[in-house]
Amino acid sequence: MIRVCDVALATFGLMVGAPLFLVLLMVGWWDTGAPLFLQTRVGRHQQPFTLVKFRTMRPGTAQVATHLADAAAVTRWGAFLRRTKLDELPQLWNVLKGDMSLVGPRPCLPNQTDLIAARERLGVFAARPGITGLAQIQGIDMSVPQLLAETDARMLQRLTLATYFIYLFKTVAGSGRGDRIRQP
């Protein structure tokens, strides 16, 4: 049932959000010259997939976990996108394709070996990664891999259609602070 909700909500979001997407693409083009950001992430069953987001950092920035990224690489427009979580909207395409769910553990980078090992031990990779989840609304990011993996596992064990919608509502309502970027 969750997959049905994913497809229905992602389709609706892409259709209704199309005008907003175009505006964000145009401003992003003006900001960095490359408004979309594509990155290989670890998905369900540890299969790699290409995640799509609106670019928030200057092109050429090192592809590392957000908590390791240089704060100076984030553009002013990118800071706005991150603060409002609008940078995540293109991931609706990933949801529609089946790479992701709206709710699930945030997909990590292939070089985040501690997080991958912890998630593997706890069976987290049996689920599709998500745009949001329990860790995100609680403000837990990838800088604490064991806690993140445990929170992801707990969320997946208790995930129902009701909690799915609660996580979505809390995310839209502004719960969580997003991934922290190290300050200079």
Helices and strands as residue ranges (DSSP letters): H 2-16, H 18-32, E 36-42, G 44-46, E 48-54, G 66-68, G 71-73, H 76-84, G 86-88, H 91-97, E 101-103, H 113-122, G 124-126, E 130-132, H 134-137, H 145-158, H 161-172
